[in-house]
Amino acid sequence: MNNEKTILCIGAGYVGGPTMAMLALKNPDYKVIVVDINSERIKAWNSENLPIYEPGLLEIVHRVRDKNLFFSTDIDNSIIEAHIIFVSVNTPTKTFGHGAGYASDLQYWEKTARQILKLSDSSKIIVEKSTLPVKTAQAMERILNSNEKGIIFDVLSNPEFLAEGTAIKDLENPDRVLVGSSETESGLRARDKIVQLYSSWIDNERILTSNVWSTELSKLTANAFLAQRISSINSISALCEETGANIHEVAHAVGTDSRIGQKFLDASVGFGGSCFKKDIFNLVYLCRHYGLDEVADYWESVVKMNEYQVERFVLKMLKSMFNTVTGKKIALFGFAFKANTGDTRESPAIYVTKKLLNEMANVAISDPKALENAKIELKDFKENVEYCSDPYVAAKNAHAIAVLTEWECYKTLDYKKIFASMEKPAFIFDGRNTLPHKELFEMGFNVIPLGMPELSHF
């Protein structure tokens, strides 16, 4: 394979790994290399125990690994070899200095840009895959094209729109793919090359092209809109509880309006994941930077509503359990921020667990895929917390169960058996509204859902 047919992705995380596996599968004439400074992560990508869980991912990796997909820690030589470089490094929210708590921390991104500049001896196409602030591509282009080698770097934006748990389906059949570039002759040629990669399996009408600024802002806006819908329905769930309305019925009635639709109208304990909060705060920071304070306040309220919902859920638990959970065992069903992933970043379960532990409860956590990450999130808590792969063990002698992740397996458990093993009165706090509440109530549980009347035996 010649240099023109070599793709590199810097960053082997939730975005880089699955995306490059699909690109390799659909473009067998290309060599695809994924690199990372984390040697343990690369070792896992080269094993049967991948560092992330996504349904269908391992099967794809099996088909292309060591054929035209390679995982490596040799970043320098891979940069030299590649013609197209996707940058998928971590861009967390800053925890220091100007913009702390809101702006993206771009130090890893800039280090990567300078590393590419130092090692390159030929022109390359650089593709932003990380979610970045608007006009970041311009900054990267200025850094890269400051070289005195006569090398030309075209910097494009190709944001990901993957939903964890369905990432492979999203890659196989996306709603759209965005590719943004400068409107120069060179930029348009580079854009066509990236479009060609995706057109090997995606219809051209779903591959949207624009200037790079529109593409960058589209990514932030899409995540902000999705988070906004979750916070909107969660705000109404609080009102339903006060008025006796049923959030399922309200959401269904609202969602049948074709202008609104049914998606993202499920009331829950709150949203999590690596993107929504980070991207909204990024948007808020940009708005304040440009003097759009009212716009910034509007989007910041989406995060505040999410925090309110999680806090409200814990307060419902305390109130229902006679205003104290001290010394009581609470079983948490689910710790991942959503089903079908092991990702726990910004999961509502983190706040719920810490609050319960601070209230001196004994917490037993069960999750099919996220227990190891849960241990990392709670590393500062050494006492009164246990991790159970078996939900029946987690629930034994518990005073309450809190459902925090909508795993399918929790819907099919033997709740009669669970009820018999628990302390009485037994409570179920359904933070995802996925369980059969009436059936559980008839078994003897006190059932406290979100946005619906409680089913209590006293």
C-alpha positions as CSV (number, residue, x, y, z in Angstrom):
1,M,0.0,0.0,0.0
2,N,1.4,3.4,-0.9
3,N,1.5,6.4,1.3
4,E,-1.7,7.8,-0.2
5,K,-3.6,4.7,1.0
6,T,-2.4,4.9,4.6
7,I,-4.7,6.2,7.3
8,L,-3.6,7.0,10.9
9,C,-5.8,7.7,13.9
10,I,-4.2,9.2,16.9
11,G,-6.2,8.1,19.9
12,A,-7.6,4.6,20.5
13,G,-10.6,5.4,22.6
14,Y,-14.4,5.2,22.3
15,V,-14.3,7.1,19.0
16,G,-11.0,6.2,17.3
17,G,-11.1,2.5,17.8
18,P,-14.6,1.7,16.5
19,T,-14.5,4.3,13.7
20,M,-11.2,3.0,12.3
21,A,-12.4,-0.6,12.5
22,M,-15.3,0.3,10.3
23,L,-13.2,2.3,7.9
24,A,-10.8,-0.6,7.6
25,L,-13.7,-3.0,7.0
26,K,-15.3,-0.9,4.3
27,N,-12.0,0.2,2.6
28,P,-9.9,-3.0,2.4
29,D,-7.5,-1.3,-0.1
30,Y,-6.4,1.1,2.7
31,K,-4.0,0.4,5.6
32,V,-5.4,1.8,8.8
33,I,-3.3,2.3,11.9
34,V,-4.6,3.3,15.4
35,V,-2.0,4.6,17.9
36,D,-2.1,5.6,21.5
37,I,0.4,6.5,24.2
38,N,-1.4,4.1,26.5
39,S,0.3,0.8,26.0
40,E,-2.2,-1.2,28.0
41,R,-5.0,0.1,25.9
42,I,-3.2,-0.9,22.7
43,K,-2.5,-4.3,24.2
44,A,-6.2,-4.7,24.9
45,W,-7.1,-3.7,21.3
46,N,-4.7,-6.5,20.2
47,S,-6.5,-9.1,22.5
48,E,-9.8,-10.7,22.8
49,N,-10.7,-8.4,25.7
50,L,-11.1,-5.0,23.9
51,P,-10.8,-1.9,26.1
52,I,-14.3,-0.8,25.3
53,Y,-17.6,-2.8,25.0
54,E,-19.8,-2.2,22.0
55,P,-22.1,-4.8,20.6
56,G,-20.7,-6.1,17.3
57,L,-17.3,-4.4,17.7
58,L,-15.2,-7.5,18.4
59,E,-16.6,-9.3,15.4
60,I,-15.5,-6.4,13.1
61,V,-12.0,-6.2,14.7
62,H,-11.6,-9.9,14.2
63,R,-12.2,-9.5,10.5
64,V,-9.7,-6.8,9.9
65,R,-7.1,-6.8,12.6
66,D,-3.6,-7.6,11.4
67,K,-4.9,-7.5,7.8
68,N,-5.4,-3.8,7.1
69,L,-6.1,-2.6,10.7
70,F,-3.2,-2.3,13.1
71,F,-3.0,-1.1,16.7
72,S,0.4,0.3,17.8
73,T,2.2,2.5,20.2
74,D,4.7,3.6,17.5
75,I,3.2,7.1,17.1
76,D,6.3,8.7,15.4
77,N,6.7,6.2,12.6
78,S,3.0,6.0,12.0
79,I,2.8,9.8,11.5
80,I,5.6,9.6,9.0
81,E,3.9,6.8,7.1
82,A,0.3,8.1,7.0
83,H,-1.2,10.5,4.4
84,I,-4.5,11.0,6.2
85,I,-4.4,11.5,10.0
86,F,-7.5,11.5,12.1
87,V,-7.0,13.2,15.5
88,S,-9.1,11.7,18.2
89,V,-7.3,12.7,21.4
90,N,-8.9,13.6,24.7
91,T,-10.3,17.1,25.0
92,P,-11.7,17.3,28.6
93,T,-13.2,20.3,30.2
94,K,-10.5,22.6,31.7
95,T,-10.0,22.3,35.4
96,F,-7.6,25.2,35.7
97,G,-7.0,28.8,34.5
98,H,-9.1,30.8,32.2
99,G,-12.3,29.1,31.3
100,A,-12.0,26.5,34.0
101,G,-15.1,24.3,34.2
102,Y,-16.4,25.3,30.8
103,A,-13.7,25.6,28.0
104,S,-12.1,22.6,26.4
105,D,-8.6,21.7,27.5
106,L,-6.7,21.7,24.2
107,Q,-3.2,20.9,25.5
108,Y,-3.2,17.3,24.2
109,W,-4.6,18.4,20.8
110,E,-1.9,21.1,20.4
111,K,0.8,18.7,21.4
112,T,-0.4,16.3,18.8
113,A,-0.4,19.0,16.2
114,R,3.1,20.0,17.0
115,Q,4.2,16.3,16.9
116,I,2.7,15.9,13.4
117,L,4.5,19.1,12.3
118,K,7.8,17.9,13.7
119,L,7.7,14.5,12.1
120,S,6.1,15.1,8.7
121,D,8.2,15.2,5.6
122,S,5.2,15.3,3.1
123,S,1.9,17.0,2.8
124,K,-1.0,15.4,4.8
125,I,-4.7,15.7,5.4
126,I,-5.5,16.2,9.1
127,V,-9.0,15.3,10.2
128,E,-10.4,16.6,13.5
129,K,-12.4,13.7,15.1
130,S,-12.4,15.0,18.7
131,T,-15.2,17.4,19.6
132,L,-13.6,20.8,19.5
133,P,-14.5,24.4,19.8
134,V,-15.5,26.4,16.7
135,K,-12.4,27.6,14.8
136,T,-10.1,25.1,16.4
137,A,-9.3,23.8,12.9
138,Q,-8.1,27.3,12.0
139,A,-5.7,27.3,14.9
140,M,-4.4,23.8,14.0
141,E,-3.9,24.9,10.4
142,R,-1.9,27.9,11.5
143,I,0.4,25.7,13.7
144,L,0.9,23.1,11.0
145,N,1.4,25.5,8.1
146,S,3.9,27.6,10.0
147,N,6.5,25.1,8.8
148,E,9.5,26.0,6.6
149,K,9.5,22.7,4.8
150,G,7.1,23.7,2.1
151,I,4.7,21.0,3.4
152,I,0.9,21.7,3.0
153,F,-1.5,20.5,5.7
154,D,-5.2,20.6,5.0
155,V,-7.2,20.5,8.2
156,L,-10.8,19.1,8.0
157,S,-13.5,18.6,10.6
158,N,-15.3,15.2,10.6
159,P,-17.1,15.0,14.0
160,E,-18.5,11.7,15.3
161,F,-22.2,11.2,16.1
162,L,-21.9,7.8,17.7
163,A,-24.2,6.8,20.5
164,E,-22.5,4.5,22.9
165,G,-24.2,1.1,23.0
166,T,-25.2,1.4,19.3
167,A,-21.9,2.7,17.9
168,I,-21.5,-0.1,15.3
169,K,-25.0,0.4,14.0
170,D,-24.4,4.1,13.9
171,L,-21.2,3.7,11.9
172,E,-22.8,1.1,9.6
173,N,-25.9,3.1,8.9
174,P,-25.5,6.8,10.0
175,D,-28.1,9.5,9.8
176,R,-25.4,11.7,8.3
177,V,-21.7,12.1,8.0
178,L,-20.3,15.7,8.2
179,V,-17.1,16.7,6.5
180,G,-16.0,20.3,6.7
181,S,-13.1,21.9,5.0
182,S,-11.8,25.3,3.9
183,E,-13.2,26.4,0.6
184,T,-9.7,26.5,-1.1
185,E,-8.8,24.3,-4.0
186,S,-6.6,22.2,-1.8
187,G,-9.2,22.1,1.0
188,L,-11.9,20.9,-1.4
189,R,-9.6,18.2,-2.8
190,A,-8.9,16.9,0.7
191,R,-12.6,17.0,1.5
192,D,-13.3,14.8,-1.6
193,K,-10.8,12.2,-0.4
194,I,-12.5,11.9,3.0
195,V,-15.9,11.8,1.3
196,Q,-14.7,9.0,-0.9
197,L,-13.7,6.9,2.2
198,Y,-17.2,7.1,3.5
199,S,-19.0,6.7,0.2
200,S,-17.7,3.1,0.0
201,W,-20.7,2.2,2.1
202,I,-22.8,5.4,2.7
203,D,-25.1,7.0,0.2
204,N,-23.8,10.4,-1.0
205,E,-27.0,12.2,0.1
206,R,-26.2,11.3,3.7
207,I,-22.6,12.7,3.4
208,L,-23.0,16.4,4.1
209,T,-20.2,18.9,3.3
210,S,-19.8,22.4,4.5
211,N,-17.1,24.9,5.6
212,V,-15.2,23.7,8.6
213,W,-16.7,26.2,11.0
214,S,-20.3,25.0,10.3
215,T,-19.2,21.4,10.8
216,E,-17.5,22.1,14.2
217,L,-20.6,24.1,15.5
218,S,-23.0,21.4,14.2
219,K,-21.5,18.8,16.5
220,L,-21.8,21.0,19.6
221,T,-25.3,22.0,18.6
222,A,-26.5,18.4,18.0
223,N,-25.4,17.2,21.4
224,A,-26.8,20.4,23.1
225,F,-30.2,19.7,21.4
226,L,-30.3,16.1,22.5
227,A,-29.4,17.0,26.1
228,Q,-32.0,19.7,26.0
229,R,-34.7,17.2,25.2
230,I,-33.7,15.0,28.1
231,S,-33.7,18.0,30.5
232,S,-37.0,19.2,29.1
233,I,-38.9,15.9,29.7
234,N,-37.2,15.5,33.1
235,S,-38.4,18.9,34.2
236,I,-42.0,17.9,33.2
237,S,-41.6,14.7,35.2
238,A,-41.2,16.7,38.4
239,L,-44.4,18.6,37.5
240,C,-46.2,15.3,36.8
241,E,-45.4,14.0,40.3
242,E,-46.9,17.1,41.9
243,T,-50.1,17.1,39.7
244,G,-50.8,13.4,39.4
245,A,-50.1,13.3,35.7
246,N,-48.3,10.4,34.1
247,I,-45.0,11.3,32.3
248,H,-45.4,8.3,29.9
249,E,-48.8,9.5,28.8
250,V,-47.6,13.1,28.5
251,A,-44.4,12.1,26.6
252,H,-46.5,9.9,24.2
253,A,-49.0,12.7,23.5
254,V,-46.2,15.2,22.9
255,G,-44.2,12.8,20.8
256,T,-47.0,11.9,18.4
257,D,-46.6,15.4,17.1
258,S,-44.6,14.8,14.0
259,R,-42.7,18.1,14.5
260,I,-41.4,16.8,17.8
261,G,-41.1,13.0,17.5
262,Q,-40.8,10.3,20.2
263,K,-37.0,10.1,20.6
264,F,-35.3,11.3,23.8
265,L,-38.6,11.8,25.6
266,D,-38.0,9.1,28.3
267,A,-37.8,10.6,31.8
268,S,-34.8,9.3,33.7
269,V,-32.5,10.0,36.6
270,G,-30.5,12.2,34.1
271,F,-28.1,12.1,31.3
272,G,-24.4,11.2,31.5
273,G,-21.6,10.2,29.2
274,S,-18.5,12.1,28.0
275,C,-20.1,14.4,25.6
276,F,-23.3,16.2,26.6
277,K,-22.2,18.1,29.6
278,K,-18.7,18.8,28.2
279,D,-20.1,20.0,24.8
280,I,-22.8,22.2,26.4
281,F,-20.2,23.9,28.7
282,N,-18.0,24.3,25.6
283,L,-21.0,26.0,23.9
284,V,-21.6,28.2,27.0
285,Y,-18.0,29.3,27.0
286,L,-18.1,30.2,23.3
287,C,-21.3,32.2,23.8
288,R,-19.8,34.1,26.8
289,H,-16.6,34.8,24.8
290,Y,-18.7,36.4,22.1
291,G,-20.8,38.4,24.6
292,L,-23.9,36.3,24.1
293,D,-24.7,36.0,27.8
294,E,-28.4,35.3,27.4
295,V,-27.6,32.5,25.0
296,A,-25.0,31.1,27.4
297,D,-27.5,31.2,30.3
298,Y,-30.1,29.3,28.2
299,W,-27.8,26.4,27.4
300,E,-26.3,26.3,30.9
301,S,-29.8,25.8,32.3
302,V,-29.9,22.4,30.5
303,V,-27.0,21.2,32.7
304,K,-28.5,22.7,35.8
305,M,-31.8,20.9,35.2
306,N,-29.9,17.6,34.8
307,E,-28.1,18.2,38.1
308,Y,-31.5,19.0,39.7
309,Q,-33.0,15.8,38.5
310,V,-30.2,13.6,39.9
311,E,-30.4,15.5,43.3
312,R,-34.2,15.1,43.3
313,F,-33.9,11.4,42.7
314,V,-31.7,11.0,45.8
315,L,-34.0,13.2,47.9
316,K,-36.9,11.0,46.8
317,M,-35.0,8.0,48.1
318,L,-34.3,9.7,51.5
319,K,-37.9,10.9,51.9
320,S,-39.5,7.6,51.1
321,M,-37.1,5.7,53.4
322,F,-38.2,7.6,56.5
323,N,-35.6,10.4,55.9
324,T,-32.6,8.2,56.7
325,V,-30.5,5.6,54.9
326,T,-27.9,5.3,57.6
327,G,-26.8,1.7,58.0
328,K,-29.3,0.6,55.3
329,K,-28.2,-1.5,52.3
330,I,-29.1,0.0,49.0
331,A,-28.6,-2.1,45.8
332,L,-27.9,-0.1,42.6
333,F,-28.9,-1.9,39.4
334,G,-26.6,-0.3,36.8
335,F,-23.7,2.1,37.0
336,A,-22.9,2.8,33.3
337,F,-24.4,6.0,32.1
338,K,-26.6,4.0,29.6
339,A,-27.2,0.4,28.6
340,N,-24.9,-1.6,26.3
341,T,-21.8,0.2,27.3
342,G,-19.2,0.0,30.1
343,D,-18.7,3.7,30.1
344,T,-19.3,5.4,33.4
345,R,-18.1,8.9,32.6
346,E,-20.5,11.6,34.1
347,S,-22.9,8.8,34.9
348,P,-25.7,9.9,37.3
349,A,-24.9,6.7,39.3
350,I,-21.7,8.4,40.4
351,Y,-23.5,11.2,42.2
352,V,-26.2,8.9,43.5
353,T,-23.6,6.5,45.0
354,K,-21.5,9.3,46.6
355,K,-24.6,10.9,48.1
356,L,-25.8,7.7,49.6
357,L,-22.3,6.9,51.0
358,N,-22.1,10.3,52.5
359,E,-25.5,9.6,54.1
360,M,-23.8,6.5,55.7
361,A,-25.7,3.9,53.6
362,N,-24.2,0.6,52.6
363,V,-24.2,0.5,48.8
364,A,-24.0,-2.7,46.6
365,I,-23.4,-2.0,42.9
366,S,-24.3,-4.4,40.1
367,D,-23.7,-3.8,36.4
368,P,-23.1,-6.3,33.5
369,K,-20.2,-4.3,32.0
370,A,-19.2,-1.3,34.2
371,L,-18.0,-2.7,37.5
372,E,-14.3,-2.1,36.9
373,N,-15.0,1.5,35.8
374,A,-17.2,1.9,38.8
375,K,-14.3,1.0,41.1
376,I,-12.2,3.6,39.4
377,E,-14.9,6.3,39.8
378,L,-15.3,5.5,43.5
379,K,-11.6,4.8,44.3
380,D,-11.7,7.4,47.2
381,F,-14.5,5.4,48.9
382,K,-13.0,2.4,50.7
383,E,-15.8,1.4,53.1
384,N,-19.5,0.6,52.8
385,V,-19.4,-0.1,49.1
386,E,-19.3,-3.5,47.4
387,Y,-19.4,-4.6,43.7
388,C,-21.5,-7.5,42.7
389,S,-21.7,-9.1,39.2
390,D,-24.8,-10.9,40.4
391,P,-27.8,-8.6,41.0
392,Y,-29.4,-11.2,43.2
393,V,-26.4,-10.9,45.5
394,A,-26.5,-7.1,45.4
395,A,-30.2,-7.2,46.4
396,K,-29.9,-9.7,49.2
397,N,-30.8,-8.1,52.6
398,A,-31.1,-4.7,50.9
399,H,-33.7,-2.2,52.0
400,A,-34.0,-0.7,48.6
401,I,-33.1,-1.1,44.9
402,A,-32.4,1.8,42.7
403,V,-32.4,1.2,38.9
404,L,-29.9,3.6,37.4
405,T,-29.2,2.0,34.0
406,E,-31.8,0.6,31.6
407,W,-30.1,-2.8,31.0
408,E,-32.5,-5.3,29.5
409,C,-31.4,-8.0,32.0
410,Y,-33.0,-6.1,34.8
411,K,-36.4,-6.4,33.2
412,T,-36.4,-10.2,33.4
413,L,-35.1,-10.8,36.9
414,D,-37.1,-12.9,39.3
415,Y,-38.4,-10.1,41.5
416,K,-40.4,-12.4,43.7
417,K,-37.2,-14.1,44.7
418,I,-35.5,-10.7,45.1
419,F,-38.4,-9.4,47.3
420,A,-38.2,-12.5,49.5
421,S,-34.5,-11.9,50.1
422,M,-34.8,-8.2,51.0
423,E,-35.5,-6.3,54.3
424,K,-39.0,-5.1,54.7
425,P,-40.5,-2.7,53.8
426,A,-38.8,-3.1,50.4
427,F,-38.4,-0.2,48.0
428,I,-37.7,0.0,44.3
429,F,-36.7,3.4,42.9
430,D,-37.0,3.1,39.2
431,G,-34.7,5.8,37.8
432,R,-35.3,4.6,34.2
433,N,-39.1,3.8,34.4
434,T,-38.4,0.4,32.7
435,L,-39.8,-2.1,35.2
436,P,-43.5,-3.3,35.5
437,H,-44.5,-1.1,38.4
438,K,-47.9,-2.6,39.1
439,E,-46.6,-6.1,39.1
440,L,-43.9,-5.2,41.5
441,F,-46.4,-3.4,43.8
442,E,-48.6,-6.5,43.9
443,M,-45.5,-8.6,44.9
444,G,-45.1,-6.3,48.0
445,F,-42.6,-3.7,46.8
446,N,-43.1,0.0,47.4
447,V,-42.5,1.4,43.9
448,I,-41.2,5.0,43.4
449,P,-40.9,5.9,39.7
450,L,-40.2,9.2,38.0
451,G,-43.0,11.4,36.8
452,M,-45.7,9.0,38.0
453,P,-47.7,8.4,41.2
454,E,-45.9,6.3,43.8
455,L,-47.3,2.8,44.6
456,S,-47.0,2.6,48.3
457,H,-48.3,0.1,50.8
458,F,-48.5,2.7,53.6
